[in-house]
Amino acid sequence: MAQCIETNGKPMRIRALGPSQKPKNGQAGSPSVLIFLQQALFARKTTKTMMNKAVPTLAVLVALAMAIGSVGVADAHSTHYPHLKYLVGNASACQDVDQVPILSYHVHILFWQNNEKSTADALALRQVAMDHFNLTNAPLCTGLFDQGRLCAFEPDMVPAGPFVVAQWSFYFTTEQTGLIIPWFLQHHEPFTVLFHPNTGCEIEDHTTWAVWGGRPGEIDTSFLTHEEPGN
């Protein structure tokens, strides 16, 4: 059921969570967005004489924050793309690029973990990138996917599949490709850089759909087992 309410003098259409959108077992849950916003709207009306209409009330901000918090952050593959659920369980769809939307990206810098200079220089480059993209004091990524923001992962100081050497990486959204890719193309030397999409088709994401800068590295595809687009 959809309902229109007014915030900041502008109508906003709100849709309540349906049964298919309820959090899964183990995920944080909360009442629907609609209930929070209805309560906030009531609070707004009762305090209207105390606040300028152009400024959202605290109740509205709290309601929105609670509503956003009810979504949660996934620590695995996508749970936030209901329009792609028809692809789940359909591994053959990974062979049809027209059925596989790109949901986000990773960028990886590869370095030699047994070489002190390579390791030191790679970590120095990571700090330069962290400073450039204002990530030094930002929270690290909390999962591999569905972050919804530019974030950094903890470096892998030893090989961790599918990578056969050490590496560090960032997560970025599809909207941030024009910000991230040019910078890394011009600053990755002397290291190899890998850009790859996140679609749910892990093998293709790290092989045929991946792009290398510098000398191409190696990927151990035996670690890549998830082959369901959009999931």
C-alpha positions in Angstrom: 0.0 0.0 0.0 1.3 3.4 -0.9 0.6 6.7 0.9 1.6 10.3 0.2 2.7 12.5 3.0 4.3 16.0 2.9 7.7 16.8 4.1 9.4 20.2 3.7 6.3 21.3 1.8 6.8 18.7 -0.9 4.8 15.5 -1.4 6.7 12.2 -0.9 5.3 8.8 -1.9 6.1 6.2 0.7 5.5 2.5 0.2 5.1 0.1 3.1 7.3 -3.0 3.2 5.5 -6.0 1.7 5.9 -9.6 2.9 8.7 -10.3 0.4 10.7 -7.4 1.7 10.8 -8.5 5.4 14.2 -9.0 6.8 15.5 -12.6 6.7 16.4 -14.6 9.8 19.4 -13.2 11.5 19.0 -9.7 10.0 17.9 -6.7 12.0 14.3 -5.8 11.7 12.0 -3.0 12.7 8.4 -1.8 12.0 7.7 -0.6 8.5 8.8 2.7 7.1 5.2 3.9 6.8 4.5 3.5 10.5 7.6 5.5 11.4 6.7 8.3 9.0 3.1 8.4 10.0 4.2 8.9 13.6 6.7 11.5 12.5 4.0 13.4 10.6 1.8 13.5 13.7 4.7 14.9 15.7 5.4 17.5 12.9 1.8 18.7 13.1 1.9 19.1 16.9 5.1 21.1 16.8 4.4 23.2 13.7 4.0 26.4 15.6 7.4 26.0 17.2 9.5 25.3 14.1 9.9 26.8 10.6 8.2 24.6 7.9 11.3 24.6 5.9 13.3 22.7 8.6 12.5 19.0 9.1 11.5 18.1 12.7 13.7 15.9 14.8 10.9 13.3 14.7 11.1 13.2 10.9 14.9 12.8 11.0 14.7 10.1 13.7 12.0 8.2 11.8 14.0 8.3 8.6 17.2 7.1 10.4 15.2 4.2 12.0 13.7 3.3 8.7 17.1 3.3 7.0 18.5 1.2 9.8 15.8 -1.4 9.3 17.4 -2.3 6.0 20.7 -3.3 7.4 24.0 -4.0 5.6 24.6 -7.4 4.0 27.8 -9.2 4.6 27.4 -11.5 1.6 25.9 -11.2 -1.8 23.0 -8.9 -2.6 19.8 -9.0 -0.6 18.6 -5.6 -1.7 17.7 -6.2 -5.3 14.2 -7.7 -5.4 13.9 -6.8 -9.1 16.7 -9.3 -9.8 15.4 -12.2 -7.8 14.2 -13.9 -10.9 17.9 -14.6 -11.7 18.6 -16.3 -8.4 19.3 -20.0 -8.8 19.8 -19.5 -12.6 23.5 -20.0 -13.1 23.1 -20.3 -16.8 22.1 -16.6 -16.8 25.8 -15.8 -16.2 26.4 -16.7 -19.8 24.0 -14.1 -21.0 25.5 -10.6 -20.4 22.2 -9.0 -21.3 20.6 -10.6 -18.2 23.4 -9.7 -15.7 23.4 -6.1 -14.4 26.5 -4.7 -12.7 25.6 -3.8 -9.1 29.0 -2.4 -7.9 32.8 -2.7 -8.3 36.0 -3.6 -6.5 39.4 -2.2 -7.3 42.5 -4.2 -6.1 46.1 -3.3 -5.9 48.4 -6.4 -6.0 51.8 -6.5 -4.3 54.5 -9.0 -3.3 54.1 -9.9 0.3 57.6 -11.3 0.7 59.3 -8.2 -0.7 59.6 -5.5 2.0 59.8 -2.6 -0.5 56.8 -3.8 -2.5 54.8 -4.2 0.7 55.9 -0.8 2.1 55.2 1.0 -1.2 51.9 -0.7 -1.6 50.7 0.3 1.8 52.0 3.9 1.3 49.9 4.0 -1.9 46.9 2.8 0.0 47.3 5.7 2.4 47.6 8.2 -0.4 44.3 6.8 -1.9 42.7 6.8 1.6 43.6 10.5 2.0 42.6 11.4 -1.5 39.1 9.9 -1.2 38.6 11.1 2.4 38.5 7.5 3.8 41.2 7.8 6.4 38.7 8.3 9.2 35.8 6.6 7.5 34.5 3.2 8.6 35.9 0.2 6.7 33.7 -1.9 4.5 31.5 -4.2 6.6 31.0 -6.8 3.9 32.1 -7.6 0.4 28.9 -6.3 -1.2 25.9 -3.9 -0.8 27.9 -1.2 0.9 26.2 1.7 -1.0 29.3 3.9 -0.5 33.0 4.1 -1.3 34.9 2.2 1.4 38.2 0.4 2.0 38.8 -3.2 3.0 41.5 -4.3 5.4 44.6 -5.3 3.4 45.3 -8.9 2.8 48.9 -9.2 3.8 49.1 -12.8 2.6 47.5 -14.4 -0.5 43.8 -14.9 0.0 41.7 -16.5 -2.7 41.2 -15.9 -5.5 44.4 -13.8 -5.3 47.8 -15.5 -5.3 49.6 -12.5 -3.9 48.8 -9.9 -1.2 46.5 -7.1 -2.1 44.4 -4.2 -0.8 41.1 -3.1 -2.2 38.2 -0.6 -2.2 34.5 -1.0 -2.9 32.8 1.5 -5.1 29.4 2.0 -6.6 28.4 2.2 -10.3 27.9 5.9 -9.9 31.5 6.4 -8.7 33.3 4.8 -11.7 34.2 8.1 -13.2 35.8 9.1 -9.8 37.7 6.0 -9.0 38.9 4.4 -12.2 40.7 7.5 -13.7 42.6 8.1 -10.4 43.8 4.5 -10.1 44.8 4.3 -13.8 47.1 7.2 -13.2 48.4 6.3 -9.7 48.7 2.5 -9.5 52.3 2.3 -10.8 54.4 0.3 -10.2 51.7 -2.1 -9.0 49.1 -4.1 -10.9 45.6 -2.8 -10.5 42.4 -4.9 -11.1 38.9 -3.5 -11.6 36.1 -6.0 -11.6 32.3 -5.7 -11.3 30.1 -7.4 -8.7 27.2 -9.1 -10.4 26.9 -12.4 -8.5 28.7 -14.2 -11.3 32.0 -14.5 -9.5 33.9 -16.3 -12.2 33.0 -13.9 -14.9 33.4 -10.9 -12.6 37.1 -11.8 -12.0 38.0 -13.1 -15.5 36.2 -12.1 -18.7 34.5 -9.0 -17.2 37.6 -7.8 -15.3 40.0 -5.1 -16.5 43.7 -5.0 -15.6 46.0 -2.0 -15.4 49.7 -2.7 -15.7 50.9 -6.3 -15.9 47.9 -8.6 -15.6 48.0 -10.7 -12.5 46.7 -14.2 -11.8 43.4 -15.3 -10.4 42.8 -18.7 -8.8 39.2 -19.4 -10.0 38.9 -22.5 -7.8 38.0 -20.1 -5.0 35.1 -18.6 -7.0 32.0 -20.7 -6.3 29.1 -18.2 -6.4 27.5 -18.2 -9.8 24.1 -16.6 -9.4 23.5 -13.1 -10.9 21.8 -10.5 -8.8 22.2 -12.5 -5.6 
